[in-house]
Amino acid sequence: MKLLVCASEYYPYGSGIANAVYNVVEPLRKIGVECTVCSPSGPDIKLRSLNGYGRLGLIHYWYKVSKYFKKRADDYDVAWLHYPLFLGKNPFKRCVITIHSTAYGIKYPSYLYFYKKISSKIEKYCLNKIDDEITFTAVSRQSCENLENIGIGNKKIIYIPNGVDINKFKPSKDKKQLRSKFKIPKNAMVLLSVGRLEYHKMPFRMIDIFDKVQKTSERYMLVIAGKGSLLESAKEYAIRKNVRNIKFLGFVPEEDLPDLYACSDYYWMTSKYEGQPLTVFEAMGSGLPCIVSDIPCLKIVEDAKCGVIVNFGDIEKAAEGIIEYLEIDNSEHSKNAREYAVNNLDWMIIAGMYLKEFERL
């Protein structure tokens, strides 16, 4: 099979989409699928786009895709397209479209109201004009619901989650030794947050809640890994509020993330919106009980019986619930997290789900 993969980013450049696509392509290649990857950075076909221009940059990239493959589409058996925003005609008759998140679903700050409105309209127009017989896949239940809400319900929508490299992200018996790499106290109870610090991640709310949690025990430490537009503001906020036991690591290289998860005790995510974050699956693969928001894509923590779902809207109640959870033995949740990842989220399993759709075409 000759598979063409088109995405607006690809590993090692980019984040969620880049990593997810790469981790499906590599297993497919191992079983003999001939994959050609087209993105602004290649590696096989490079089509440069406008960086830093949001939806305008995406539209520009997909315009170049449509132009480049107008007479080349039949060179491939199937095309796998990630969030295609074709203002014109889709050049691929045989394709699977994967949606990681939607403008309709993202929670933007109020000052970006008009950006969200315009982005949502562009998204609705582009996705609804795609032929009805083309299959859509979405990486979370929330994204499936968002597609239905913008009118894609008459098309076929299949839920295929993201995955995790279970051989890379796994528990370790040497937590204390690994902590020296990140200068984390050996006897701390580490609550780990991984991801870009942006508005929808609610970093300030996380700090406010942790302020109350850590006052019950000096052992509790919040470790925050990731950059983002709110990193410096979050640091300043923690200092101004005099919140103790917070460590900001900033950007952590990809190769160091498995050790960071493995040396932690819990995973914490306060987001008010996510597509399907890879970090939660990485935490589960590492055997970490999860403390997460009550949003649809994180219900998987409940399904796997590997953590607690919290309404972070009420700071007092959220802190009380987390404190209560941390004070009990959660070793069973740790075991459940790892088992669920191994049995359901291994990238080879996820790649097989996509391959089934490609072969059908």
Secondary structure, 3 states (H helix, E strand, C coil): CEEEEECCCECCECCHHHHHHHHHHHHHHHCCCEEEEEECCCCCEECCCCCCCHHHHHHHHHHHHHHHCCCCHHHCCEEEEECCCCCCCCCCCCEEEEECCCCCCCCCCHHHHHHHHHHHHHHHHHHHCCCCCCEEEECCHHHHHHHHHCCHHHCCEEECCCCECCCCCCCCCCHHHHHHHHCCCCCCEEEEEECCCCHHHCHHHHHHHHHHHHCCCCCEEEEEECCCCCHHHHHHHHHHCCCCCEEEEECCCHHHHHHHHHCCCEEEECCCCCCCCHHHHHHHHCCCCEEEECCHHHCHHHHCCCEEEECCCCHHHHHHHHHHHHCCCCHHHHHHHHHHHHHHHEHHHHHHHHHHHHHHC
